[in-house]
Amino acid sequence: MKRTLTLMLATFLGATAFGQTFTVATFADPSSSSATPLFFFDTVNNTLQGSWTQPGLTLNHPGFTGGGSSSNVTFTTSLISLSNLGGGLYSMGAGTVNFLDSSSAQLFTITFNGGLFIDPFSAGSSEVVGDVVSFAGPNVPSGLTQESFAFSLANPEAVQGGRNYTASFTSSAVPEPGTMIALGAGLAALAARRRARKS
């Protein structure tokens, strides 16, 4: 186990030492169909809004202090204004994405000042991608740069006034050197706890 931990730390530190991105948080699509959507694209008012308030969303957050994952997470986005650029491409206005844990405490907040909504609908994949992004939360390390996030939308369904989608999510950042060391220490502590449980 010690050798594995050393290798994990060496790989992690080596990967981030040269400014490479690492995953902060991600979730797989918690919905099995468009009957339980995560996003609604209002084609009449050119707005986009997302949320998940049911059980079943597991947010994996390897980039949080201590790493790990959280079950039965909920999230909401602010109402995002859209400007049609043509060809299924929309410019997004500023907004926020808030993730809460199963006790409704803040887990992870994203703010962005714009971005792109790509909506080919019948061909290709749909994406929500933020621009000038920042992360915050009680276990989100400080000193992150080049924060980014994306929702990959799936299962489009035409409904009155727009379209529903299910979605998966990923976010990443580049840690500054101090953050890199703190993340490495968190990874070491997590591995030590797992070792202690097995003993």
C-alpha positions as CSV (number, residue, x, y, z in Angstrom):
1,M,0.0,0.0,0.0
2,K,2.8,2.4,0.8
3,R,4.4,1.8,-2.6
4,T,1.0,2.4,-4.2
5,L,0.5,5.6,-2.2
6,T,3.9,6.9,-3.2
7,L,3.2,6.2,-6.9
8,M,-0.2,7.9,-6.6
9,L,1.4,11.0,-5.1
10,A,4.3,11.0,-7.6
11,T,1.9,10.7,-10.5
12,F,-0.3,13.5,-9.0
13,L,2.5,15.9,-8.2
14,G,4.2,15.2,-11.5
15,A,1.0,15.8,-13.5
16,T,0.3,19.1,-11.8
17,A,3.9,20.4,-11.5
18,F,3.8,21.6,-15.1
19,G,0.5,23.4,-15.0
20,Q,-1.6,20.6,-16.2
21,T,-5.3,20.5,-15.4
22,F,-6.8,18.1,-13.0
23,T,-10.5,17.1,-12.3
24,V,-12.1,19.1,-9.6
25,A,-15.6,17.5,-9.6
26,T,-17.7,15.4,-12.0
27,F,-20.9,13.5,-12.1
28,A,-22.4,10.9,-14.5
29,D,-25.9,11.5,-15.8
30,P,-28.2,10.6,-12.9
31,S,-31.3,10.4,-15.1
32,S,-32.3,7.4,-17.1
33,S,-34.5,9.4,-19.6
34,S,-35.8,12.8,-20.5
35,A,-38.8,12.1,-18.3
36,T,-36.6,13.3,-15.4
37,P,-34.6,16.2,-17.1
38,L,-31.8,18.2,-15.7
39,F,-32.0,21.2,-18.1
40,F,-34.7,23.1,-19.9
41,F,-34.0,25.2,-22.9
42,D,-36.8,27.8,-23.3
43,T,-36.8,28.4,-27.1
44,V,-39.5,31.2,-26.7
45,N,-37.6,33.4,-24.3
46,N,-34.1,32.2,-25.1
47,T,-33.1,31.1,-21.6
48,L,-31.5,28.0,-20.1
49,Q,-32.0,26.6,-16.6
50,G,-30.9,23.5,-14.9
51,S,-31.5,21.6,-11.6
52,W,-31.6,18.2,-10.0
53,T,-33.5,17.9,-6.7
54,Q,-34.1,14.1,-6.6
55,P,-31.9,11.4,-5.0
56,G,-29.4,9.6,-7.2
57,L,-26.7,12.2,-8.1
58,T,-23.2,11.3,-6.9
59,L,-20.7,14.1,-7.2
60,N,-17.2,12.8,-7.4
61,H,-14.8,15.5,-6.2
62,P,-11.2,14.3,-6.3
63,G,-10.1,18.0,-6.4
64,F,-11.7,18.9,-3.1
65,T,-9.6,18.8,0.1
66,G,-9.6,15.2,1.1
67,G,-11.0,14.1,-2.3
68,G,-13.9,11.6,-2.2
69,S,-17.5,11.8,-3.3
70,S,-20.9,12.9,-2.0
71,S,-24.2,11.0,-2.6
72,N,-27.7,12.5,-3.2
73,V,-26.3,15.9,-4.2
74,T,-28.7,18.5,-5.7
75,F,-27.8,21.4,-7.9
76,T,-29.5,24.5,-9.4
77,T,-28.4,27.0,-11.9
78,S,-29.5,30.6,-12.2
79,L,-31.7,31.5,-15.1
80,I,-29.2,31.9,-18.0
81,S,-29.9,34.3,-20.8
82,L,-29.0,33.2,-24.3
83,S,-28.2,35.2,-27.5
84,N,-28.6,33.2,-30.8
85,L,-25.4,33.3,-32.8
86,G,-26.8,31.0,-35.5
87,G,-26.3,27.3,-36.4
88,G,-27.3,26.0,-33.0
89,L,-24.7,28.2,-31.2
90,Y,-25.8,30.5,-28.4
91,S,-23.8,33.0,-26.3
92,M,-24.7,32.7,-22.6
93,G,-25.0,35.5,-20.0
94,A,-23.5,35.4,-16.6
95,G,-24.7,32.8,-14.1
96,T,-24.1,30.5,-11.1
97,V,-24.3,26.8,-10.4
98,N,-24.8,25.7,-6.8
99,F,-24.3,22.2,-5.5
100,L,-25.7,21.2,-2.1
101,D,-25.0,18.0,-0.2
102,S,-27.7,15.7,1.1
103,S,-28.2,17.9,4.2
104,S,-28.7,21.0,1.9
105,A,-25.3,22.5,2.9
106,Q,-23.2,24.2,0.4
107,L,-20.8,21.8,-1.4
108,F,-19.6,23.6,-4.5
109,T,-20.5,26.9,-6.2
110,I,-19.5,27.9,-9.7
111,T,-19.8,31.5,-11.0
112,F,-19.2,32.4,-14.6
113,N,-19.5,35.6,-16.6
114,G,-20.6,34.0,-19.9
115,G,-20.1,31.0,-22.1
116,L,-21.5,29.0,-24.9
117,F,-24.5,26.8,-25.3
118,I,-24.1,24.4,-28.2
119,D,-27.5,22.9,-29.3
120,P,-27.4,21.0,-32.6
121,F,-30.5,19.1,-31.2
122,S,-30.9,16.4,-33.9
123,A,-27.2,15.9,-34.7
124,G,-24.1,15.9,-32.6
125,S,-23.8,16.6,-28.9
126,S,-25.1,19.5,-26.9
127,E,-22.8,21.3,-24.4
128,V,-23.0,24.1,-21.8
129,V,-19.5,25.6,-21.4
130,G,-18.7,28.5,-19.0
131,D,-16.3,31.3,-19.6
132,V,-14.2,33.2,-16.9
133,V,-15.1,30.6,-14.3
134,S,-14.4,30.5,-10.5
135,F,-15.0,27.8,-7.9
136,A,-15.8,28.2,-4.2
137,G,-16.9,26.0,-1.4
138,P,-15.8,24.8,2.1
139,N,-13.6,22.1,0.7
140,V,-12.6,23.7,-2.6
141,P,-8.9,24.5,-2.3
142,S,-7.7,28.1,-2.8
143,G,-5.1,28.9,-5.5
144,L,-6.9,27.3,-8.4
145,T,-6.4,28.9,-11.8
146,Q,-8.0,28.3,-15.3
147,E,-11.1,26.9,-13.7
148,S,-13.5,25.4,-16.3
149,F,-16.7,23.4,-16.4
150,A,-19.0,21.8,-18.9
151,F,-22.4,20.0,-18.9
152,S,-22.8,17.4,-21.6
153,L,-26.5,17.3,-22.5
154,A,-28.2,14.2,-23.7
155,N,-31.7,12.7,-24.4
156,P,-33.2,15.9,-26.0
157,E,-36.9,15.9,-26.0
158,A,-39.1,18.6,-27.5
159,V,-41.7,19.9,-25.1
160,Q,-44.1,22.9,-25.2
161,G,-42.0,26.0,-25.3
162,G,-38.6,24.3,-25.6
163,R,-36.5,21.2,-25.0
164,N,-35.6,19.1,-22.0
165,Y,-32.2,17.4,-21.5
166,T,-30.5,15.1,-19.1
167,A,-26.8,15.9,-18.4
168,S,-23.4,14.8,-17.1
169,F,-20.9,17.3,-15.6
170,T,-17.2,17.8,-15.3
171,S,-15.0,20.6,-14.0
172,S,-11.2,21.1,-13.9
173,A,-8.6,23.6,-12.9
174,V,-4.8,24.1,-12.7
175,P,-3.5,24.3,-9.1
176,E,-0.9,26.8,-8.1
177,P,2.2,25.2,-6.3
178,G,0.8,25.7,-2.8
179,T,-2.6,24.2,-3.8
180,M,-0.7,21.3,-5.4
181,I,1.0,20.4,-2.1
182,A,-2.3,20.7,-0.1
183,L,-4.0,18.4,-2.6
184,G,-1.2,15.9,-2.3
185,A,-1.4,16.0,1.5
186,G,-5.2,15.5,1.3
187,L,-4.6,12.5,-1.0
188,A,-2.1,11.1,1.5
189,A,-4.5,11.5,4.4
190,L,-7.3,9.8,2.5
191,A,-5.1,6.8,1.7
192,A,-4.0,6.6,5.3
193,R,-7.6,6.5,6.5
194,R,-8.4,3.8,4.0
195,R,-5.4,1.8,5.3
196,A,-6.5,2.2,8.9
197,R,-10.0,0.9,8.1
198,K,-8.6,-2.2,6.5
199,S,-6.4,-3.0,9.5
